[in-house]
């Protein structure tokens, strides 16, 4: 079983959370061990896929409601964080299936197993069975390899591969989003579900533990608790365009 770093982080600003994922991806691309990370968000945060745009009106609405806005280095639709648990997997691309949907399915199988140990019956959407594509909201549809429960999306993920490294991170909804934040961000929370709505009252730390153990089995990984290296902290803190007043990175900014 290969050693994997296991990072368990508390709530942090969105720019820092995205910077850490990018720093771990850069480390893996330089030969560092793969890493599994779980983290939370200090306040409601709208993360945009790298190719998405946000209107000035929507940006102003987010600012008025205290919703932070960041851009992910991965693609996909917009996600409203703050009421979720986020995971990230960073590993050499050769350690995981080269086919994106197959990679999604492998990680989803681990997540589904972990949810089952918490009493939540969920399933991975099969290839070719995804619903119609949405223009903006990640949770308005469930794509192949993503996770649904009780007929609604529960966990959405996105992926990036660069310089031989792979990053996949995803949002597992713990409870419904605050209505004010959802309205400001242009997200319809009614289109998705959450652990609370499914009757699961497990604490976030318990959820993270169950998912980590199940993912380790799916990946054949030996998890070892770890922390960021000083260089990774510097990379995360120096995330490109952090000084942009909107808080939104340019598309495909460098690591």
C-alpha positions as CSV (number, residue, x, y, z in Angstrom):
1,X,0.0,0.0,0.0
2,X,1.4,3.4,-1.0
3,X,1.8,6.1,1.6
4,X,-0.6,9.0,1.2
5,X,-0.5,12.3,3.1
6,X,-3.7,12.9,5.1
7,X,-4.5,16.6,5.7
8,X,-7.4,17.6,7.9
9,X,-8.0,21.4,7.8
10,X,-10.4,23.6,9.6
11,X,-12.5,26.4,8.1
12,X,-10.4,28.9,6.0
13,X,-11.0,31.7,3.4
14,X,-11.8,30.5,-0.1
15,X,-8.6,31.9,-1.6
16,X,-6.5,30.0,0.9
17,X,-8.4,26.8,0.3
18,X,-7.9,27.0,-3.5
19,X,-4.3,28.0,-3.0
20,X,-3.6,24.9,-0.8
21,X,-5.1,22.6,-3.4
22,X,-2.9,24.2,-6.1
23,X,0.2,23.9,-3.9
24,X,-0.4,20.2,-3.3
25,X,-0.8,19.7,-7.0
26,X,2.5,21.5,-7.6
27,X,4.2,19.3,-5.0
28,X,2.9,16.1,-6.5
29,X,4.1,17.2,-10.0
30,X,7.6,17.6,-8.4
31,X,7.5,14.1,-7.0
32,X,5.9,14.5,-3.5
33,X,3.6,11.7,-2.2
34,X,-0.1,11.9,-3.1
35,X,-2.4,13.6,-0.7
36,X,-5.9,13.4,0.6
37,X,-7.3,16.6,2.1
38,X,-10.5,17.5,3.8
39,X,-11.4,21.2,4.5
40,X,-14.1,23.7,5.3
41,X,-14.9,27.3,4.6
42,X,-15.0,30.3,6.9
43,X,-18.0,31.9,5.3
44,X,-20.3,31.4,2.2
45,X,-18.0,31.2,-0.8
46,X,-18.9,30.9,-4.5
47,X,-16.2,29.0,-6.4
48,X,-16.3,29.4,-10.2
49,X,-15.0,26.9,-12.7
50,X,-11.9,28.2,-14.4
51,X,-13.8,29.1,-17.6
52,X,-16.9,30.7,-16.0
53,X,-17.7,34.4,-15.8
54,X,-19.6,36.4,-13.3
55,X,-21.6,39.5,-14.0
56,X,-21.0,42.7,-12.2
57,X,-24.5,42.6,-10.8
58,X,-24.0,39.1,-9.4
59,X,-20.6,40.1,-8.0
60,X,-22.1,43.1,-6.3
61,X,-24.9,40.9,-4.8
62,X,-22.3,38.5,-3.4
63,X,-20.4,41.4,-1.9
64,X,-23.5,42.8,-0.3
65,X,-24.4,39.4,1.3
66,X,-20.8,38.7,2.5
67,X,-20.3,35.9,-0.1
68,X,-16.6,35.5,-1.0
69,X,-15.9,34.7,-4.7
70,X,-13.0,32.6,-5.9
71,X,-12.0,30.9,-9.1
72,X,-11.0,27.2,-9.1
73,X,-8.1,25.9,-11.2
74,X,-10.5,23.1,-12.2
75,X,-13.5,23.3,-14.5
76,X,-17.2,22.6,-14.1
77,X,-20.0,24.7,-12.7
78,X,-20.2,27.2,-9.8
79,X,-20.4,25.8,-6.3
80,X,-21.6,27.6,-3.2
81,X,-19.5,26.5,-0.2
82,X,-19.8,27.0,3.5
83,X,-22.5,24.4,4.3
84,X,-20.4,21.6,2.8
85,X,-17.3,19.4,3.4
86,X,-14.8,19.6,0.6
87,X,-12.3,16.9,-0.2
88,X,-9.3,17.0,-2.5
89,X,-7.2,14.3,-4.0
90,X,-3.8,15.2,-5.5
91,X,-1.7,12.4,-7.0
92,X,0.5,11.5,-10.0
93,X,-1.8,11.1,-12.9
94,X,-0.4,7.6,-13.5
95,X,-1.7,6.5,-10.1
96,X,-5.3,6.9,-11.2
97,X,-7.3,6.0,-14.3
98,X,-6.4,8.0,-17.4
99,X,-10.0,8.2,-18.4
100,X,-11.6,11.1,-16.5
101,X,-15.0,9.4,-16.0
102,X,-13.3,6.2,-14.8
103,X,-11.3,8.3,-12.4
104,X,-14.4,10.0,-11.1
105,X,-16.1,6.6,-10.7
106,X,-13.2,5.1,-8.7
107,X,-13.2,8.0,-6.2
108,X,-17.0,8.1,-6.1
109,X,-17.1,4.4,-5.2
110,X,-15.0,5.2,-2.1
111,X,-17.2,8.2,-1.2
112,X,-20.3,6.1,-1.6
113,X,-18.9,3.4,0.6
114,X,-18.0,6.0,3.2
115,X,-21.5,7.5,3.1
116,X,-23.0,4.0,3.5
117,X,-21.1,3.5,6.8
118,X,-22.9,6.7,8.0
119,X,-26.3,5.3,7.0
120,X,-26.7,7.2,3.8
121,X,-27.6,5.4,0.6
122,X,-26.1,7.1,-2.4
123,X,-25.0,6.0,-5.8
124,X,-22.6,7.1,-8.5
125,X,-24.1,8.3,-11.8
126,X,-23.2,5.9,-14.6
127,X,-21.5,6.9,-17.8
128,X,-24.0,8.3,-20.3
129,X,-26.8,8.7,-17.6
130,X,-26.1,12.3,-16.6
131,X,-28.9,14.8,-16.7
132,X,-29.1,17.8,-19.0
133,X,-26.2,20.2,-18.7
134,X,-26.6,23.4,-16.7
135,X,-25.0,26.7,-17.7
136,X,-23.8,27.9,-14.3
137,X,-24.8,25.9,-11.2
138,X,-22.8,22.7,-10.6
139,X,-25.5,21.2,-8.4
140,X,-28.3,21.7,-11.0
141,X,-27.2,18.5,-12.7
142,X,-25.4,15.3,-11.9
143,X,-22.7,14.3,-14.4
144,X,-21.2,10.8,-14.9
145,X,-19.2,9.7,-11.9
146,X,-20.9,12.2,-9.5
147,X,-23.0,11.2,-6.5
148,X,-26.7,11.4,-6.0
149,X,-29.1,10.3,-3.2
150,X,-32.8,10.3,-3.1
151,X,-32.9,11.5,-6.7
152,X,-30.9,14.6,-6.1
153,X,-27.2,15.6,-6.4
154,X,-25.3,15.2,-3.1
155,X,-21.6,15.6,-4.2
156,X,-20.1,17.4,-7.2
157,X,-16.5,17.1,-8.3
158,X,-14.1,18.7,-10.7
159,X,-10.6,17.7,-12.0
160,X,-7.4,19.1,-13.5
161,X,-4.3,17.4,-14.8
162,X,-1.1,19.3,-15.3
163,X,2.6,18.4,-15.5
164,X,1.9,14.8,-14.7
165,X,-0.1,15.6,-11.6
166,X,-3.8,15.2,-11.0
167,X,-6.1,17.3,-8.7
168,X,-9.7,16.3,-8.1
169,X,-11.7,18.1,-5.5
170,X,-15.4,18.0,-4.6
171,X,-18.1,19.4,-2.4
172,X,-20.3,17.2,-0.3
173,X,-23.3,19.1,1.0
174,X,-23.8,18.7,4.7
175,X,-26.9,20.9,5.1
176,X,-28.9,23.4,2.9
177,X,-27.2,26.6,1.9
178,X,-28.4,29.9,3.6
179,X,-31.2,31.3,1.4
180,X,-29.6,34.8,1.3
181,X,-26.2,33.4,0.1
182,X,-27.9,31.2,-2.5
183,X,-29.9,34.1,-3.9
184,X,-26.9,36.3,-4.1
185,X,-24.8,33.6,-5.8
186,X,-27.5,32.7,-8.3
187,X,-27.6,29.1,-6.9
188,X,-30.9,27.2,-6.5
189,X,-30.3,24.9,-3.5
190,X,-33.6,23.2,-4.1
191,X,-32.0,21.3,-7.0
192,X,-29.7,19.4,-4.7
193,X,-29.8,17.5,-1.4
194,X,-27.6,17.3,1.7
195,X,-26.8,14.9,4.5
196,X,-29.1,16.8,6.9
197,X,-32.0,16.5,4.5
198,X,-31.3,12.8,4.2
199,X,-31.5,12.4,8.0
200,X,-27.7,12.1,8.7
201,X,-26.7,14.2,11.7
202,X,-23.0,13.1,11.8
203,X,-20.5,15.8,12.7
204,X,-18.3,17.0,9.9
205,X,-15.2,15.4,11.5
206,X,-17.1,12.1,11.6
207,X,-18.1,12.4,8.0
208,X,-14.5,13.2,7.0
209,X,-13.1,10.2,8.9
210,X,-15.6,7.8,7.3
211,X,-14.9,9.1,3.8
212,X,-11.1,9.1,4.3
213,X,-11.1,5.5,5.4
214,X,-13.3,4.4,2.5
215,X,-11.2,6.3,0.0
216,X,-8.1,4.8,1.3
217,X,-9.5,1.3,0.7
218,X,-10.6,2.3,-2.9
219,X,-7.1,3.8,-3.6
220,X,-5.1,1.1,-1.8
221,X,-3.6,3.9,0.2
222,X,-2.0,4.0,3.7
223,X,-3.0,7.3,5.2
224,X,-0.5,9.1,7.3
225,X,-1.6,12.4,9.1
226,X,0.5,15.3,7.8
227,X,0.6,19.1,7.5
228,X,1.6,21.5,4.8
229,X,5.3,22.0,4.2
230,X,6.6,25.6,4.5
231,X,7.1,25.9,0.8
232,X,3.5,24.7,0.2
233,X,2.3,27.4,2.6
234,X,4.2,30.0,0.7
235,X,2.7,28.8,-2.6
236,X,-0.8,28.9,-1.2
237,X,-0.3,32.3,0.3
238,X,1.1,33.7,-3.0
239,X,-1.8,32.4,-5.1
240,X,-1.8,34.5,-8.3
241,X,-4.0,37.6,-8.4
242,X,-4.9,37.5,-4.7
243,X,-4.8,41.3,-4.8
244,X,-7.6,41.5,-7.4
245,X,-10.3,43.3,-5.6
246,X,-13.1,41.0,-6.8
247,X,-11.2,38.0,-5.4
248,X,-11.7,36.2,-8.7
249,X,-8.6,34.7,-10.4
250,X,-8.1,35.0,-14.2
251,X,-8.9,31.8,-16.1
252,X,-6.1,29.1,-15.8
253,X,-3.8,31.2,-13.7
254,X,-0.4,29.6,-13.2
255,X,0.2,27.4,-10.2
